[in-house]
Amino acid sequence: SLRQSSKSANSLSGNAVHSLFVDMERGVWVGTYFGGISRVSISPRNFTTYLPESESLDVDVVREICEDSQGHMWVGTEDGGLYELNRIENRLRLKEADVNWNGEPVPFNVQSLMMVGDDLWVLTISNGIYVVDTKSRQLKRRYTKTKEQEKDFSFTGISMCQQQGTIFVSSST
């Protein structure tokens, strides 16, 4: 059992765990509700905590963590949007400056992240689904609700998964 402890630097950054992700080096990333991110390495009780780059960024609720083919860690937060983890400096770096959103609003309140090849799928609670090419850092597509779909379909997404080329999206409605 791993827990947060004020008595030990080698502990989780928060007890309310929202997401888990295993990276290429077999480290376990722990996204917490109000505690940011911790990484547990292979060696027992070896924790690293990652904090927002700026004190003005209030990023506590880490919803999803995933890694692209180049080893970049992507972090979806409920309270701040999409971030990339800069592991060298142990800081979260806001992705707004590094992704060309092609005039679309920047994702906010991210609920789910999923890698499909080099495409990062970003599911938000109210702004639809974004598909970002992680190599070029370009928005490839944004799926949103249309007037024709308004009564029958909601893009209030909660989670995504993929099976044999089909992408499934769950909704709270």
Backbone torsions as a table, in degrees:
resi	resn	phi	psi	omega
1	SER	NA	125.4	177.1
2	LEU	-109.6	133.9	-177.1
3	ARG	-140.5	165.2	172.0
4	GLN	-75.7	140.1	177.6
5	SER	-146.0	125.4	177.4
6	SER	-71.5	-14.7	-178.9
7	LYS	-87.6	-9.9	-175.7
8	SER	-136.5	132.6	175.0
9	ALA	-71.4	-24.2	178.2
10	ASN	-89.7	69.0	178.5
11	SER	-148.6	167.5	177.4
12	LEU	-63.3	154.6	178.3
13	SER	-80.2	-10.3	176.7
14	GLY	-169.9	152.0	-178.1
15	ASN	-87.2	-23.0	-179.2
16	ALA	-84.6	92.7	-175.3
17	VAL	-83.2	127.9	-178.8
18	HIS	-100.4	-35.5	-175.8
19	SER	-154.2	155.7	176.1
20	LEU	-131.2	145.1	177.7
21	PHE	-149.4	135.0	176.4
22	VAL	-102.2	124.3	-177.7
23	ASP	-88.3	-178.7	-177.2
24	MET	-62.4	-24.5	179.8
25	GLU	-93.4	9.5	-179.5
26	ARG	68.5	19.2	172.0
27	GLY	-79.0	146.9	179.2
28	VAL	-102.7	120.7	177.4
29	TRP	-93.3	132.1	-177.4
30	VAL	-119.1	112.6	175.0
31	GLY	-93.0	127.9	-175.0
32	THR	-114.8	163.0	175.2
33	TYR	-92.7	105.2	-179.8
34	PHE	80.8	9.3	179.8
35	GLY	-125.6	5.4	-179.4
36	GLY	75.7	-141.8	-174.6
37	ILE	-125.1	140.7	169.9
38	SER	-123.6	151.8	173.0
39	ARG	-123.9	126.3	178.5
40	VAL	-104.7	121.7	-179.5
41	SER	-87.9	178.5	-177.6
42	ILE	-60.1	-39.9	179.8
43	SER	-69.0	138.9	-175.1
44	PRO	-60.1	139.6	174.1
45	ARG	59.5	31.7	177.9
46	ASN	-107.2	100.2	-175.3
47	PHE	-108.5	145.2	168.8
48	THR	-127.5	132.4	179.3
49	THR	-108.4	135.8	-179.5
50	TYR	-112.7	131.9	-176.1
51	LEU	-119.4	161.0	176.3
52	PRO	-60.5	149.9	-177.3
53	GLU	-65.6	-36.3	-176.5
54	SER	-114.2	142.7	177.1
55	GLU	-63.7	-23.8	-178.4
56	SER	-76.8	-16.1	178.1
57	LEU	-82.9	125.5	-179.2
58	ASP	-105.5	80.4	-177.6
59	VAL	-110.7	101.4	-179.4
60	ASP	-116.7	-38.2	-171.7
61	VAL	-94.1	95.2	179.6
62	VAL	-88.7	112.9	-174.5
63	ARG	-89.7	-42.5	-174.9
64	GLU	-145.0	150.5	176.0
65	ILE	-137.4	134.4	173.4
66	CYS	-149.0	167.5	-175.7
67	GLU	-126.6	135.9	177.7
68	ASP	-90.8	178.9	-175.0
69	SER	-67.9	-17.3	177.5
70	GLN	-90.4	0.6	179.9
71	GLY	87.3	8.6	176.8
72	HIS	-78.6	134.6	179.0
73	MET	-95.2	126.2	178.5
74	TRP	-106.5	138.6	-175.4
75	VAL	-128.2	122.6	175.3
76	GLY	-101.8	127.6	-178.2
77	THR	-120.1	149.6	177.1
78	GLU	-75.4	-31.0	-172.1
79	ASP	-105.2	4.1	-178.4
80	GLY	-148.5	-10.9	179.6
81	GLY	101.9	-144.5	-174.5
82	LEU	-102.9	131.9	-179.6
83	TYR	-129.3	160.8	168.8
84	GLU	-117.3	138.7	-179.4
85	LEU	-85.7	123.7	174.3
86	ASN	-95.7	94.8	-173.0
87	ARG	-69.0	-24.2	-178.6
88	ILE	-65.5	-42.4	-176.5
89	GLU	-100.1	3.9	-177.1
90	ASN	53.9	43.2	-179.5
91	ARG	-132.9	153.1	170.1
92	LEU	-88.7	134.0	179.3
93	ARG	-115.4	123.9	-179.4
94	LEU	-60.7	130.7	-175.2
95	LYS	-81.8	-9.4	-176.9
96	GLU	-52.1	-40.5	-177.8
97	ALA	-75.8	-22.2	-174.3
98	ASP	-100.4	-9.1	178.4
99	VAL	-114.0	131.7	174.7
100	ASN	-84.2	106.6	-176.5
101	TRP	-84.0	2.9	177.0
102	ASN	50.7	41.5	176.3
103	GLY	82.5	-4.8	178.6
104	GLU	-79.9	154.2	176.8
105	PRO	-63.2	144.7	179.5
106	VAL	-67.1	137.1	-180.0
107	PRO	-57.5	140.1	177.6
108	PHE	-139.4	151.9	-179.3
109	ASN	54.8	61.0	-178.3
110	VAL	-73.0	130.7	-179.5
111	GLN	-105.6	-30.1	-175.9
112	SER	-152.6	145.0	173.9
113	LEU	-126.5	146.2	178.7
114	MET	-153.2	134.2	175.6
115	MET	-95.8	130.5	173.1
116	VAL	-127.2	100.7	-172.3
117	GLY	64.6	-124.9	176.7
118	ASP	-97.5	8.2	-179.9
119	ASP	-95.8	128.5	174.0
120	LEU	-97.0	117.7	176.8
121	TRP	-93.6	125.5	-176.1
122	VAL	-119.2	113.4	-179.7
123	LEU	-101.0	123.9	179.9
124	THR	-107.8	164.7	-178.4
125	ILE	-73.1	-28.5	-176.9
126	SER	-141.2	-7.7	-177.7
127	ASN	-105.7	16.1	176.6
128	GLY	85.1	-156.5	-176.4
129	ILE	-117.7	132.3	177.8
130	TYR	-109.4	140.9	174.6
131	VAL	-120.9	116.7	-175.5
132	VAL	-114.3	129.3	171.6
133	ASP	-76.9	112.3	-174.6
134	THR	-72.1	-20.5	178.2
135	LYS	-77.3	-45.0	-178.5
136	SER	-91.8	-12.3	-177.3
137	ARG	60.4	39.1	-179.9
138	GLN	-115.5	141.4	170.8
139	LEU	-71.9	122.1	179.4
140	LYS	-89.0	-37.2	-175.7
141	ARG	-163.3	150.4	172.4
142	ARG	-130.5	126.5	177.2
143	TYR	-100.2	124.7	177.7
144	THR	-133.8	167.3	177.9
145	LYS	-70.6	137.9	175.4
146	THR	-107.5	167.0	179.5
147	LYS	-60.2	-33.9	179.6
148	GLU	-67.7	-29.4	-176.9
149	GLN	-93.4	-7.9	-169.2
150	GLU	-51.2	-41.4	-176.0
151	LYS	-83.9	-23.9	-171.7
152	ASP	-106.3	-15.8	-171.7
153	PHE	-144.9	139.6	178.6
154	SER	-119.1	139.3	172.2
155	PHE	-99.2	28.5	172.7
156	THR	-82.8	76.9	-170.9
157	GLY	-80.2	150.7	177.6
158	ILE	-117.3	-46.0	178.8
159	SER	-153.0	164.4	-179.4
160	MET	-136.6	154.7	169.3
161	CYS	-153.6	167.0	-177.8
162	GLN	-130.2	140.5	173.5
163	GLN	-143.8	120.0	177.3
164	GLN	48.1	46.8	175.4
165	GLY	85.5	-7.8	177.2
166	THR	-98.9	131.3	179.3
167	ILE	-101.7	126.9	178.2
168	PHE	-105.2	135.0	178.9
169	VAL	-123.7	129.0	176.0
170	SER	-97.9	155.0	-177.1
171	SER	-135.5	152.1	176.7
172	SER	-77.9	-11.9	179.8
173	THR	-111.9	NA	NA
